[in-house]
Amino acid sequence: MAVSTPSQKTPSLIQAAYNAFRLPDIRRKLLFTLGLLTVFRFAAHIPVPGVDRQALRELFQQQQFLGLLDMFSGGALANFSIVAMGVYPYITATIIVQLMTPVIPALQAMSREGGDSARARMNQYMRIGTVPLAVLSAFGQATIFTQMGVIRGFNLFSSATFLSSLALIISMTAGTMFLVWLGELITENGIGQGISLIIFAGIVARLPTTIGQAVLGQTGGTATLSLFIIGALAILIVVGIVVMYEAQRRIPVHYAKRMHGRRQYGGQTTHIPLKINSAGMIPLIFAISFLIFPSTVASYFQAADVGWIRSVASFVINAFDPQGPLYWSLYFLLVVAFTYFYTAIIFQQQNIPEVLQKNGGFIPGIRPGRPTSQYLNSVIFRITLAGALFLGLIAVSPFIIQGITGVQALMLSSTGMLIVVGVVQDTMKNLEAQLLMRQYEGFLR
């Protein structure tokens, strides 16, 4: 019998990519995905009417935090395009539905039901919830940019500007729903999760400009050393994200033997993979939303007629300045807290103890039912501590790196790096599964 060498068993990454592209169905899915992402990039350059381009450029040069939001939108916010809000209203609607599932009995029953029909109904609720959230977000963005002198003639409550203002809100809302539609098309007919790939494409498209601005803004040997340190730290952060993304605690599970007719079932040993970071990037999005909300509300009262209201508004805006230590300290604490909160919700929805008991499974040394639930909760609580602290450190990494090097490290945005690494890994696993189904070696070893 011929024995194959390791090189024969495991092809190179180039060979795996060639195998993927030479298969007609996978090639069609890849080209379909790239085509729709290209459509998204074209849409990011279609501006809404009534925007002062010069004032918009000057505003983004002055506001570092707007540059961070622009990186997430792939430059769509800097152009104030029809897709300036991206798919974040849809993500917010998804988070709201997930949070309400344990509270609303109908959603809880639908979640336990599973199946394509239940998932389709849940997705429909998310899409319906996206529309009012997109309208509110469009109104808020337009109002803030109007106060900053970027948009001319926006006022829904004036008969002279009502139609133009309504057209702006409808255009931005339609842009968000268009991206959601593109994402669903990619998920159904392409490779990977469409919504995640759209966010990924926006971040990656903006990275060269962001990195170039950081490089051109530094001169001299010290600046070169700082940029080298940033690059090294970025690599370490990416490696850490990959390790924590894949890290898991395996809980052994035995299934009791059962006789059904003349056939024997069960008697197997497997494990429950409990991920150290079950929450992904959601805690960072929660934390950012909470930190942006006070300063956003306060900005509406900066021009108030009452003096003490203006003073309180200015104090809140200064306290939640993204350049200040209070902002980053609260960011760290909120990320840790939300990691525990979201992990608990996800674990409760999985209902692992009940599923094990129904299928005759048990953890060695732990009685089924309530003791199993208590044991798994204690394990989740312990391993989530490592994941929560890691997410907290990743969240404040731009502030730490800027304090060490003195260079604004927007390209090391924590949420952006988590999204990029997570999407790349999920897409690679999707391609891996497609290749293995066709008896090819995949990318991953």
C-alpha positions as CSV (number, residue, x, y, z in Angstrom):
1,M,0.0,0.0,0.0
2,A,1.4,3.4,-0.9
3,V,2.0,5.8,1.9
4,S,1.5,9.4,1.2
5,T,3.9,11.9,2.5
6,P,2.8,14.9,4.7
7,S,3.3,17.2,1.7
8,Q,0.9,15.0,-0.3
9,K,-1.7,15.0,2.5
10,T,-1.6,18.7,3.2
11,P,-1.6,21.0,0.2
12,S,-0.3,24.6,0.4
13,L,-2.5,27.5,0.9
14,I,-2.1,28.4,-2.8
15,Q,-3.2,24.9,-3.8
16,A,-6.2,25.1,-1.5
17,A,-7.2,28.4,-3.0
18,Y,-6.8,27.0,-6.5
19,N,-8.9,24.0,-5.6
20,A,-11.6,26.4,-4.3
21,F,-11.6,28.5,-7.4
22,R,-11.5,25.7,-10.0
23,L,-14.8,24.3,-8.7
24,P,-17.6,26.0,-10.7
25,D,-20.2,26.3,-7.8
26,I,-17.6,27.7,-5.3
27,R,-16.2,30.0,-8.0
28,R,-19.7,31.3,-8.7
29,K,-20.3,32.0,-5.0
30,L,-17.0,33.8,-4.7
31,L,-17.6,36.0,-7.7
32,F,-21.1,36.7,-6.6
33,T,-19.9,37.8,-3.2
34,L,-17.2,40.0,-4.6
35,G,-19.7,41.5,-7.1
36,L,-22.1,42.5,-4.4
37,L,-19.4,44.0,-2.2
38,T,-18.3,46.1,-5.2
39,V,-21.9,47.3,-5.5
40,F,-21.7,48.3,-1.8
41,R,-18.5,50.3,-2.4
42,F,-20.1,52.2,-5.3
43,A,-23.1,53.0,-3.2
44,A,-20.8,54.4,-0.5
45,H,-19.9,57.2,-2.9
46,I,-23.5,58.3,-3.7
47,P,-24.1,61.4,-1.6
48,V,-27.3,62.6,-0.1
49,P,-28.5,66.1,-1.3
50,G,-27.8,69.3,0.5
51,V,-24.4,68.5,2.1
52,D,-21.5,71.1,2.2
53,R,-18.5,69.0,1.1
54,Q,-15.9,71.5,2.3
55,A,-17.5,71.8,5.8
56,L,-17.8,68.0,6.0
57,R,-14.0,67.6,5.3
58,E,-13.1,70.2,7.8
59,L,-15.3,68.6,10.5
60,F,-13.7,65.2,10.0
61,Q,-10.2,66.7,10.3
62,Q,-11.2,68.2,13.6
63,Q,-13.1,65.3,15.1
64,Q,-11.1,62.1,15.7
65,F,-14.1,60.2,16.9
66,L,-15.9,60.9,13.6
67,G,-12.9,59.4,11.8
68,L,-13.4,56.2,13.9
69,L,-17.1,56.0,12.9
70,D,-16.1,56.7,9.3
71,M,-13.7,53.8,9.3
72,F,-16.6,51.5,10.3
73,S,-18.7,52.9,7.5
74,G,-15.9,52.4,4.9
75,G,-15.8,56.1,4.1
76,A,-19.5,56.4,3.6
77,L,-19.9,58.8,6.6
78,A,-17.1,61.1,5.3
79,N,-19.0,61.3,2.0
80,F,-22.3,61.4,3.9
81,S,-23.6,58.9,1.3
82,I,-27.0,57.2,1.2
83,V,-25.4,54.2,3.1
84,A,-23.7,56.4,5.7
85,M,-25.5,54.5,8.5
86,G,-24.3,51.1,7.2
87,V,-26.0,48.1,8.6
88,Y,-25.8,49.2,12.2
89,P,-29.6,49.8,12.6
90,Y,-30.1,46.2,11.6
91,I,-27.5,45.1,14.1
92,T,-29.2,47.1,16.8
93,A,-32.5,45.5,15.8
94,T,-30.9,42.1,16.0
95,I,-29.5,42.8,19.5
96,I,-32.9,44.1,20.7
97,V,-34.7,40.9,19.4
98,Q,-32.1,38.7,21.1
99,L,-32.4,40.6,24.4
100,M,-36.2,40.5,24.3
101,T,-36.3,36.7,23.4
102,P,-36.0,35.5,27.1
103,V,-38.6,38.1,28.1
104,I,-41.4,37.7,25.5
105,P,-42.9,34.2,25.7
106,A,-43.8,34.1,21.9
107,L,-40.2,34.9,20.9
108,Q,-38.9,32.4,23.4
109,A,-41.1,29.6,22.0
110,M,-40.0,30.5,18.5
111,S,-36.4,30.4,19.5
112,R,-36.8,26.9,21.0
113,E,-38.8,25.7,18.0
114,G,-35.9,26.2,15.7
115,G,-36.1,25.3,12.0
116,D,-36.1,27.4,8.9
117,S,-39.7,28.7,9.4
118,A,-38.9,30.0,12.9
119,R,-35.6,31.6,11.7
120,A,-37.4,33.3,8.8
121,R,-39.9,34.8,11.2
122,M,-37.2,36.0,13.5
123,N,-35.3,37.6,10.6
124,Q,-38.6,39.3,9.5
125,Y,-39.0,40.8,12.9
126,M,-35.4,42.1,12.8
127,R,-36.0,43.7,9.3
128,I,-39.2,45.3,10.5
129,G,-37.4,46.7,13.5
130,T,-34.6,48.0,11.4
131,V,-36.9,50.5,9.6
132,P,-37.8,52.8,12.6
133,L,-34.3,52.5,14.0
134,A,-32.9,53.6,10.7
135,V,-35.3,56.5,10.5
136,L,-34.4,57.7,14.0
137,S,-30.7,57.3,13.3
138,A,-31.0,59.2,10.0
139,F,-32.8,62.0,11.8
140,G,-30.2,62.1,14.6
141,Q,-27.3,62.2,12.2
142,A,-28.9,64.9,10.0
143,T,-29.8,67.0,13.0
144,I,-26.2,66.8,14.4
145,F,-24.6,67.6,11.1
146,T,-27.0,70.5,10.6
147,Q,-25.9,72.0,13.9
148,M,-22.3,71.6,12.8
149,G,-23.0,73.5,9.5
150,V,-22.5,70.5,7.2
151,I,-26.1,70.1,6.0
152,R,-28.1,73.0,4.6
153,G,-31.9,73.3,5.0
154,F,-32.7,70.3,7.1
155,N,-35.8,70.8,9.2
156,L,-38.8,68.4,9.2
157,F,-40.9,70.9,11.1
158,S,-40.7,73.7,8.5
159,S,-43.0,73.8,5.5
160,A,-40.2,75.2,3.3
161,T,-37.8,72.4,4.0
162,F,-40.1,69.5,4.8
163,L,-39.9,67.7,1.5
164,S,-36.1,68.0,1.1
165,S,-35.6,66.9,4.7
166,L,-38.0,63.9,4.3
167,A,-36.2,62.9,1.1
168,L,-32.9,62.9,3.0
169,I,-34.3,60.6,5.7
170,I,-35.9,58.3,3.2
171,S,-32.7,58.1,1.1
172,M,-30.6,57.1,4.1
173,T,-33.2,54.6,5.4
174,A,-33.5,53.1,2.0
175,G,-29.6,52.9,1.8
176,T,-29.5,50.9,5.0
177,M,-32.3,48.5,3.9
178,F,-30.5,48.1,0.5
179,L,-27.3,47.0,2.4
180,V,-29.4,44.5,4.5
181,W,-30.8,43.1,1.3
182,L,-27.3,42.8,-0.2
183,G,-26.2,41.0,2.9
184,E,-29.0,38.5,2.8
185,L,-28.3,37.8,-0.9
186,I,-24.6,37.1,0.0
187,T,-25.6,34.8,2.8
188,E,-28.0,32.9,0.6
189,N,-26.0,32.7,-2.7
190,G,-22.4,33.6,-1.7
191,I,-19.7,32.7,0.8
192,G,-19.9,33.6,4.5
193,Q,-22.3,35.8,6.4
194,G,-23.4,38.8,4.2
195,I,-24.0,41.4,7.0
196,S,-20.6,40.7,8.5
197,L,-18.9,40.8,5.1
198,I,-20.4,44.2,4.4
199,I,-19.1,45.6,7.7
200,F,-15.7,43.9,7.0
201,A,-15.5,45.4,3.5
202,G,-16.2,48.9,4.9
203,I,-13.5,48.6,7.5
204,V,-10.9,47.2,5.1
205,A,-11.7,49.8,2.5
206,R,-10.9,52.6,4.9
207,L,-7.8,51.0,6.5
208,P,-5.3,52.1,3.7
209,T,-6.3,55.7,4.1
210,T,-6.2,55.6,7.9
211,I,-2.8,53.9,8.0
212,G,-1.5,56.3,5.3
213,Q,-2.6,59.3,7.3
214,A,-0.8,58.0,10.4
215,V,2.4,57.3,8.5
216,L,2.4,60.7,6.7
217,G,1.7,62.5,9.9
218,Q,4.9,61.3,11.6
219,T,8.5,62.3,10.8
220,G,11.9,61.4,12.2
221,G,13.4,58.4,13.8
222,T,11.2,58.4,16.9
223,A,8.1,58.5,14.8
224,T,9.4,55.5,12.7
225,L,10.0,53.6,15.9
226,S,6.5,54.4,17.2
227,L,5.0,53.2,14.0
228,F,7.1,50.0,14.2
229,I,5.8,49.5,17.8
230,I,2.2,50.0,16.6
231,G,2.7,47.4,13.8
232,A,4.2,44.9,16.3
233,L,1.4,45.4,18.8
234,A,-1.2,45.1,16.0
235,I,0.2,41.7,15.1
236,L,0.2,40.6,18.8
237,I,-3.4,41.8,19.1
238,V,-4.5,39.9,16.0
239,V,-2.8,36.7,17.3
240,G,-4.5,37.2,20.7
241,I,-7.9,37.7,19.1
242,V,-7.5,34.5,17.1
243,V,-6.4,32.5,20.1
244,M,-9.3,33.8,22.3
245,Y,-11.7,33.4,19.4
246,E,-11.0,29.7,19.2
247,A,-10.3,29.0,22.9
248,Q,-12.9,26.8,24.6
249,R,-13.5,24.7,27.6
250,R,-14.6,21.1,26.7
251,I,-17.1,19.6,29.1
252,P,-17.2,15.7,28.7
253,V,-20.7,14.3,28.1
254,H,-21.8,10.6,28.2
255,Y,-25.0,9.3,26.6
256,A,-26.7,6.4,28.3
257,K,-27.4,3.2,26.3
258,R,-30.9,2.8,25.1
259,M,-32.7,-0.1,23.3
260,H,-35.2,0.7,20.6
261,G,-36.5,-2.5,19.2
262,R,-33.5,-4.6,18.4
263,R,-31.2,-1.7,18.0
264,Q,-29.0,-0.1,20.6
265,Y,-28.6,3.7,20.8
266,G,-26.4,5.9,22.9
267,G,-23.4,4.8,24.8
268,Q,-21.3,7.5,23.2
269,T,-18.9,10.0,24.7
270,T,-18.6,13.6,23.4
271,H,-18.1,17.1,24.8
272,I,-19.8,20.5,25.1
273,P,-17.5,23.2,23.7
274,L,-17.9,26.3,25.9
275,K,-16.2,29.2,24.2
276,I,-14.2,31.6,26.4
277,N,-15.5,34.5,24.3
278,S,-19.1,33.6,23.6
279,A,-20.2,37.2,23.2
280,G,-17.9,38.2,20.3
281,M,-17.9,41.9,19.5
282,I,-21.4,42.6,20.9
283,P,-20.2,43.9,24.3
284,L,-18.0,46.5,22.5
285,I,-21.0,47.7,20.5
286,F,-23.2,47.9,23.6
287,A,-20.5,49.8,25.5
288,I,-19.9,52.3,22.6
289,S,-23.7,52.9,22.3
290,F,-23.9,53.7,26.1
291,L,-20.9,56.0,25.9
292,I,-22.1,57.9,22.8
293,F,-25.6,58.4,24.1
294,P,-24.9,61.0,26.9
295,S,-22.8,63.2,24.7
296,T,-25.2,62.9,21.8
297,V,-28.2,64.0,24.0
298,A,-26.1,66.8,25.5
299,S,-25.2,68.1,22.1
300,Y,-28.8,69.0,21.5
301,F,-28.7,71.4,24.5
302,Q,-25.5,73.2,23.8
303,A,-27.3,76.0,22.2
304,A,-30.1,76.2,24.9
305,D,-31.2,79.6,26.2
306,V,-30.8,78.7,29.9
307,G,-27.3,79.1,31.1
308,W,-27.1,76.2,33.5
309,I,-28.5,73.8,30.9
310,R,-25.7,74.9,28.5
311,S,-23.2,74.3,31.4
312,V,-24.4,70.8,32.1
313,A,-24.4,69.9,28.4
314,S,-20.8,71.1,28.1
315,F,-19.7,69.2,31.2
316,V,-21.3,66.0,29.9
317,I,-19.6,66.4,26.5
318,N,-16.2,67.1,28.1
319,A,-16.6,64.2,30.5
320,F,-17.3,61.7,27.7
321,D,-14.6,63.0,25.4
322,P,-13.1,60.0,23.6
323,Q,-9.6,61.5,24.3
324,G,-10.1,61.5,28.1
325,P,-9.2,58.7,30.6
326,L,-12.8,58.7,32.0
327,Y,-14.2,57.6,28.7
328,W,-11.7,54.7,28.3
329,S,-12.1,53.6,32.0
330,L,-15.9,53.4,31.6
331,Y,-15.4,51.7,28.2
332,F,-13.3,48.9,29.9
333,L,-15.8,48.4,32.8
334,L,-18.8,48.4,30.4
335,V,-17.2,45.9,28.1
336,V,-16.5,43.5,31.0
337,A,-20.0,43.9,32.4
338,F,-21.7,43.5,29.0
339,T,-19.6,40.4,28.2
340,Y,-21.1,38.7,31.3
341,F,-24.6,40.0,30.5
342,Y,-24.6,38.9,26.8
343,T,-23.0,35.5,27.6
344,A,-25.6,34.8,30.1
345,I,-28.4,35.5,27.6
346,I,-26.8,33.4,24.9
347,F,-26.2,30.5,27.3
348,Q,-29.8,30.7,28.6
349,Q,-31.2,30.5,25.0
350,Q,-29.1,27.4,24.2
351,N,-30.8,25.6,27.2
352,I,-28.1,22.9,27.3
353,P,-29.1,21.1,30.5
354,E,-32.6,20.5,29.2
355,V,-31.4,19.3,25.8
356,L,-28.9,16.9,27.5
357,Q,-31.6,15.5,29.8
358,K,-34.0,14.9,26.9
359,N,-31.4,13.0,24.9
360,G,-30.2,10.9,27.8
361,G,-26.9,12.8,28.2
362,F,-25.1,13.6,31.4
363,I,-21.8,15.1,32.7
364,P,-19.8,12.5,34.6
365,G,-20.1,13.1,38.4
366,I,-23.0,15.6,37.9
367,R,-26.6,14.7,38.3
368,P,-28.9,15.7,35.5
369,G,-31.3,18.7,35.8
370,R,-30.7,21.5,38.2
371,P,-27.2,20.3,39.4
372,T,-26.0,20.2,35.7
373,S,-27.4,23.7,35.2
374,Q,-25.6,25.0,38.3
375,Y,-22.3,23.3,37.3
376,L,-22.4,24.7,33.7
377,N,-23.3,28.2,35.0
378,S,-20.3,28.1,37.4
379,V,-18.0,27.0,34.5
380,I,-19.3,29.7,32.2
381,F,-18.8,32.4,34.9
382,R,-15.2,31.4,35.5
383,I,-14.1,31.1,31.8
384,T,-16.0,34.3,30.8
385,L,-13.8,36.2,33.2
386,A,-10.8,35.6,31.0
387,G,-12.8,36.5,27.9
388,A,-14.3,39.6,29.5
389,L,-10.9,41.0,30.7
390,F,-9.4,40.2,27.2
391,L,-12.2,42.1,25.5
392,G,-11.7,45.0,27.9
393,L,-8.0,45.2,27.1
394,I,-8.6,45.0,23.4
395,A,-11.2,47.8,23.7
396,V,-8.8,50.2,25.4
397,S,-5.8,49.2,23.3
398,P,-5.9,52.3,21.1
399,F,-5.7,54.5,24.2
400,I,-2.9,52.5,25.7
401,I,-0.9,52.5,22.4
402,Q,-1.4,56.2,21.9
403,G,-0.1,56.8,25.5
404,I,3.0,54.7,24.8
405,T,3.8,55.9,21.3
406,G,2.0,59.3,21.0
407,V,0.5,58.2,17.7
408,Q,-3.2,58.2,17.2
409,A,-3.9,54.4,16.7
410,L,-7.3,54.6,14.9
411,M,-6.2,51.7,12.6
412,L,-6.1,49.6,15.8
413,S,-9.7,50.1,16.6
414,S,-10.7,47.3,18.9
415,T,-14.2,46.6,17.4
416,G,-12.8,46.9,13.9
417,M,-10.0,44.4,14.5
418,L,-12.5,41.9,16.2
419,I,-14.8,42.2,13.2
420,V,-12.0,41.7,10.6
421,V,-10.5,38.7,12.4
422,G,-13.8,37.1,13.1
423,V,-15.2,37.5,9.6
424,V,-12.0,36.2,8.0
425,Q,-12.1,33.1,10.3
426,D,-15.8,32.5,9.6
427,T,-15.3,32.9,5.9
428,M,-12.3,30.5,5.9
429,K,-14.3,27.9,7.8
430,N,-17.1,28.3,5.3
431,L,-14.7,27.7,2.4
432,E,-13.1,24.8,4.4
433,A,-16.5,23.1,4.8
434,Q,-17.3,23.6,1.1
435,L,-13.9,22.0,0.1
436,L,-14.2,19.1,2.6
437,M,-17.7,18.2,1.2
438,R,-16.1,17.8,-2.1
439,Q,-13.2,15.7,-0.7
440,Y,-10.6,18.4,-1.0
441,E,-8.1,19.5,1.7
442,G,-9.0,22.9,3.1
443,F,-7.2,26.0,4.2
444,L,-7.0,25.2,7.9
445,R,-4.7,22.6,9.4
